[in-house]
Amino acid sequence: MEVKILSYIVLWAMTVFLVSASDPSPLQDFCVAVNETTGVFVNGKFCKDPKLATADDFFFTGLNIPRNTSNPIGSVATLVTVDVFPGLNTLGIAFARVDFARNGLNPPHTHPRASEILTVLEGTLLAGFVTSNPDNRLITKVLNPGDAFVFPVGLIHFQLNVGNTSAVAYAAFSSQNPGRIDIANAVFGSTPPISDDVLTKAFQVDDKVIEDLQAQLRIDN
């Protein structure tokens, strides 16, 4: 019961925090996204006739369901954006549930279009981000249930489960479509692959190391 109450408080607090979103301010009450090719086109989506909008357009369910973390990194991020929740269109917000197995990692990644606030519901997480050049300073904090941590827009960040149990966190974003770039996947798993000449020089390692990393990511994915 306490976890459920905390969940509601977390979602309300994150929504308030993100009221001043980074997306363009809407010029109407709402613009529920529809998969059509006619009508008003806003933020990359066509809008449903507002007179036809219903409560279901502004409703999403399922964040209470634990996700399967049986994968090589031991975590699953369930991102809820305008693509799966049409009522978010033009509102400048999105959110996510992140599940962690013991020792699970939400690997280093960035959100190019949004800042993020993460709140821990269960377990203990080490959260951190790295500042931009030239400092590249690592800023970290151990988070327990009820703790929140902010990741500035565009910066590389991560979360690692350092507790003795599984962990759950909720995240909110200052964009309806924050995007996500996993660093390892982008660098070593791109299609087509980045040239070995580029990667060996950038990381100061030989070809074999690069080939092993690329092969491992292909297996994991």
C-alpha positions as CSV (number, residue, x, y, z in Angstrom):
1,M,0.0,0.0,0.0
2,E,2.8,2.4,0.9
3,V,4.5,1.7,-2.5
4,K,1.2,2.4,-4.3
5,I,0.8,5.7,-2.5
6,L,4.4,6.6,-3.2
7,S,3.9,5.8,-6.9
8,Y,1.0,8.3,-7.1
9,I,2.9,11.0,-5.3
10,V,5.9,10.4,-7.6
11,L,3.9,10.7,-10.8
12,W,2.2,13.9,-9.6
13,A,5.5,15.5,-8.5
14,M,7.2,14.6,-11.7
15,T,4.3,16.1,-13.8
16,V,4.5,19.4,-11.8
17,F,8.3,19.5,-12.2
18,L,8.0,19.2,-16.0
19,V,5.2,21.7,-16.5
20,S,7.7,24.1,-18.2
21,A,8.6,21.7,-20.9
22,S,11.2,22.0,-23.6
23,D,8.8,21.3,-26.5
24,P,7.0,24.3,-28.2
25,S,4.1,25.7,-26.1
26,P,0.7,24.5,-27.5
27,L,-1.7,27.0,-29.0
28,Q,-4.8,25.0,-28.0
29,D,-5.9,23.0,-25.0
30,F,-4.7,19.7,-26.4
31,C,-3.9,17.9,-29.7
32,V,-4.5,14.2,-29.3
33,A,-2.4,12.4,-31.9
34,V,-4.1,10.3,-34.6
35,N,-2.7,8.1,-37.3
36,E,-4.3,10.1,-40.1
37,T,-3.0,12.3,-42.9
38,T,-5.5,15.0,-42.8
39,G,-6.3,17.8,-40.3
40,V,-4.1,19.9,-38.1
41,F,-0.4,18.8,-38.1
42,V,1.4,19.6,-34.8
43,N,4.8,18.3,-33.5
44,G,4.9,15.7,-36.2
45,K,1.4,14.3,-35.5
46,F,-2.0,15.0,-36.9
47,C,-4.6,16.1,-34.3
48,K,-7.9,14.4,-33.5
49,D,-10.9,16.8,-33.7
50,P,-11.0,18.0,-30.1
51,K,-14.8,17.6,-30.0
52,L,-14.2,13.8,-30.5
53,A,-11.6,13.5,-27.7
54,T,-12.6,11.1,-24.8
55,A,-11.1,10.3,-21.4
56,D,-9.4,7.3,-22.9
57,D,-7.2,9.6,-25.0
58,F,-5.6,11.0,-21.8
59,F,-5.4,7.6,-20.0
60,F,-2.6,5.0,-19.8
61,T,-2.4,1.9,-17.7
62,G,0.1,-0.8,-17.0
63,L,3.0,0.9,-15.2
64,N,2.3,-1.2,-12.1
65,I,3.3,-4.4,-14.0
66,P,6.9,-5.6,-13.4
67,R,8.9,-6.2,-16.6
68,N,11.1,-9.1,-17.5
69,T,14.7,-8.2,-16.7
70,S,16.2,-11.5,-18.0
71,N,18.6,-9.9,-20.5
72,P,22.4,-9.3,-20.6
73,I,22.2,-5.9,-18.8
74,G,19.5,-6.9,-16.3
75,S,17.1,-3.9,-16.8
76,V,14.2,-2.9,-18.9
77,A,13.0,0.7,-19.6
78,T,9.4,1.0,-20.6
79,L,9.2,4.4,-22.2
80,V,5.7,6.0,-22.6
81,T,5.9,8.7,-25.3
82,V,3.4,10.2,-27.7
83,D,3.9,7.1,-29.9
84,V,2.0,4.9,-27.4
85,F,0.1,7.6,-25.5
86,P,-1.6,9.9,-28.1
87,G,-2.8,12.3,-25.4
88,L,0.8,13.5,-24.7
89,N,1.0,15.2,-28.1
90,T,2.0,18.9,-27.6
91,L,2.1,18.6,-23.8
92,G,5.9,18.4,-23.6
93,I,6.1,15.4,-21.3
94,A,6.8,11.7,-21.4
95,F,7.5,9.1,-18.7
96,A,8.9,5.7,-18.1
97,R,9.1,2.7,-15.7
98,V,12.6,1.2,-15.3
99,D,12.9,-2.3,-13.8
100,F,16.3,-3.6,-12.5
101,A,17.3,-7.1,-11.6
102,R,20.0,-7.5,-8.9
103,N,23.2,-5.9,-10.3
104,G,21.1,-4.7,-13.3
105,L,22.3,-1.7,-15.3
106,N,20.5,1.0,-17.3
107,P,23.5,1.5,-19.5
108,P,25.1,4.9,-20.4
109,H,22.8,6.7,-22.7
110,T,21.5,10.2,-23.6
111,H,18.1,11.8,-24.3
112,P,18.8,14.4,-27.0
113,R,15.6,16.2,-26.6
114,A,14.8,16.1,-22.8
115,S,16.0,16.5,-19.3
116,E,14.9,13.7,-17.0
117,I,14.0,13.3,-13.4
118,L,14.2,9.8,-11.9
119,T,12.6,8.7,-8.7
120,V,13.3,5.4,-7.0
121,L,10.3,3.4,-5.8
122,E,12.0,0.1,-4.7
123,G,15.6,-0.9,-4.2
124,T,18.9,1.1,-4.2
125,L,20.4,2.6,-7.4
126,L,23.7,4.3,-8.1
127,A,22.7,7.1,-10.6
128,G,25.2,9.4,-12.4
129,F,25.9,11.6,-15.4
130,V,29.0,13.0,-17.1
131,T,29.4,16.7,-17.8
132,S,30.4,17.9,-21.3
133,N,33.9,18.6,-22.6
134,P,36.4,19.6,-21.5
135,D,35.7,18.6,-17.9
136,N,33.9,15.3,-18.4
137,R,33.2,15.3,-14.7
138,L,31.3,12.3,-13.2
139,I,28.5,13.2,-10.8
140,T,26.9,10.3,-8.9
141,K,24.6,9.7,-6.0
142,V,23.2,6.5,-4.3
143,L,19.4,6.7,-4.4
144,N,17.0,4.9,-2.0
145,P,13.1,4.7,-2.2
146,G,11.7,8.2,-2.3
147,D,14.9,9.8,-3.6
148,A,15.0,11.7,-6.9
149,F,17.8,12.7,-9.3
150,V,17.9,14.9,-12.3
151,F,19.8,14.3,-15.5
152,P,20.3,17.4,-17.6
153,V,19.3,17.3,-21.3
154,G,21.7,15.6,-23.6
155,L,24.2,14.4,-21.0
156,I,25.4,10.8,-20.8
157,H,23.8,9.1,-17.7
158,F,23.2,5.7,-16.2
159,Q,21.7,3.8,-13.3
160,L,23.1,0.7,-11.6
161,N,21.3,-1.5,-9.0
162,V,23.7,-1.6,-6.1
163,G,21.2,-3.1,-3.6
164,N,20.5,-6.7,-2.6
165,T,17.1,-6.9,-4.3
166,S,15.5,-5.9,-7.6
167,A,14.7,-2.2,-8.0
168,V,12.0,-0.1,-9.7
169,A,12.2,3.6,-10.7
170,Y,9.9,6.0,-12.5
171,A,11.3,8.7,-14.8
172,A,9.7,11.8,-16.4
173,F,11.0,13.7,-19.3
174,S,10.6,17.3,-20.5
175,S,9.6,16.3,-24.0
176,Q,6.8,14.2,-25.5
177,N,9.5,12.4,-27.5
178,P,12.8,12.6,-25.6
179,G,14.7,10.1,-27.8
180,R,17.3,7.7,-26.5
181,I,20.8,6.9,-27.7
182,D,22.6,4.0,-26.0
183,I,26.3,4.9,-26.2
184,A,27.7,1.4,-26.7
185,N,25.0,0.5,-29.3
186,A,25.5,3.7,-31.2
187,V,29.3,3.4,-31.4
188,F,29.8,-0.3,-31.8
189,G,26.4,-1.5,-33.1
190,S,25.6,1.1,-35.8
191,T,24.3,0.1,-39.3
192,P,26.4,0.1,-41.3
193,P,29.3,-0.2,-38.8
194,I,31.6,2.8,-38.1
195,S,34.9,2.3,-39.8
196,D,37.6,0.4,-37.7
197,D,40.0,3.2,-38.6
198,V,37.7,5.7,-36.8
199,L,37.1,3.5,-33.7
200,T,40.7,2.3,-33.3
201,K,42.0,5.8,-33.3
202,A,39.3,7.2,-31.1
203,F,39.7,4.6,-28.4
204,Q,43.4,3.9,-29.0
205,V,43.0,0.1,-29.2
206,D,43.7,-2.4,-32.0
207,D,41.3,-3.8,-34.6
208,K,40.7,-7.0,-32.6
209,V,39.2,-5.2,-29.6
210,I,36.8,-3.2,-31.9
211,E,35.7,-6.4,-33.7
212,D,35.1,-8.2,-30.5
213,L,32.9,-5.4,-29.1
214,Q,31.0,-5.2,-32.4
215,A,30.4,-8.9,-32.4
216,Q,29.3,-8.9,-28.8
217,L,26.7,-6.2,-29.4
218,R,25.3,-8.1,-32.4
219,I,24.8,-11.2,-30.2
220,D,23.2,-9.1,-27.4
221,N,20.8,-7.4,-29.8
